[in-house]
Amino acid sequence: MTAVYTYTEARQNLAKLLDKAVADGEVRIRRRDGSVFVIRPEPVSGSPLDVEGVDLDLTREDVLEFIAEGRRYGDSRQ
């Protein structure tokens, strides 16, 4: 159920209201004149390629050796 707050409640408790919007999906704020506003969290937009790295404890020299080895094998397959 979407929570409905008065303008005064929303102003006094903005941080809690935003947390509630994240938890519930949205909150509504009603003004004295009866108009109602909806606050929703914006969807997080990230790339599916944004993944955490894995620490393999490799040195620069290790990486360069792997690249050189791959190139050696790549040349022999042609």
C-alpha positions in Angstrom: 0.0 0.0 0.0 1.3 3.4 -0.9 1.8 5.7 2.0 0.2 9.2 1.9 1.9 12.0 3.8 0.9 15.6 4.3 3.1 18.3 2.8 4.2 19.3 6.4 5.1 15.6 7.3 7.0 15.2 4.1 9.0 18.4 4.6 9.9 17.5 8.2 10.8 13.9 7.5 12.2 14.0 3.9 15.0 11.4 4.5 12.6 8.9 6.0 10.1 9.5 3.2 12.7 8.8 0.6 13.7 5.6 2.4 10.0 4.6 2.4 9.8 5.3 -1.3 12.7 3.0 -1.9 11.2 0.3 0.3 7.6 0.5 -1.0 8.1 1.7 -4.5 6.5 5.1 -4.1 5.0 7.5 -1.6 2.3 10.2 -2.1 2.3 13.7 -0.7 -1.0 15.6 -0.4 -1.2 19.3 -0.2 -3.9 21.3 1.6 -5.6 22.1 -1.7 -6.0 18.3 -2.2 -3.5 17.9 -5.0 -1.4 14.7 -4.7 2.1 14.1 -5.8 3.9 10.8 -6.2 7.5 10.3 -5.4 9.2 7.2 -6.8 12.9 6.2 -6.8 14.4 6.5 -10.2 15.4 3.1 -11.6 19.1 2.4 -11.4 20.5 2.4 -14.9 23.8 0.6 -15.2 25.4 -1.3 -17.9 25.2 -5.1 -17.7 28.9 -5.0 -18.3 29.5 -3.2 -15.0 30.7 -6.1 -13.0 33.1 -6.3 -10.0 36.6 -7.2 -10.8 38.3 -10.3 -9.5 41.7 -10.0 -7.8 43.9 -12.7 -9.4 47.0 -11.4 -7.7 48.8 -11.2 -11.1 51.7 -9.0 -11.8 52.2 -6.9 -14.9 54.8 -9.4 -16.1 52.3 -12.3 -15.6 49.8 -10.6 -17.8 52.3 -9.7 -20.5 53.5 -13.3 -20.5 49.9 -14.6 -21.0 49.4 -12.2 -23.9 52.7 -13.3 -25.5 51.8 -16.9 -25.0 48.4 -16.4 -26.6 50.0 -14.7 -29.6 52.5 -17.6 -30.0 49.6 -20.1 -30.1 47.6 -17.9 -32.4 50.3 -17.7 -34.9 50.7 -21.5 -35.1 47.0 -22.2 -35.9 47.0 -20.1 -39.1 
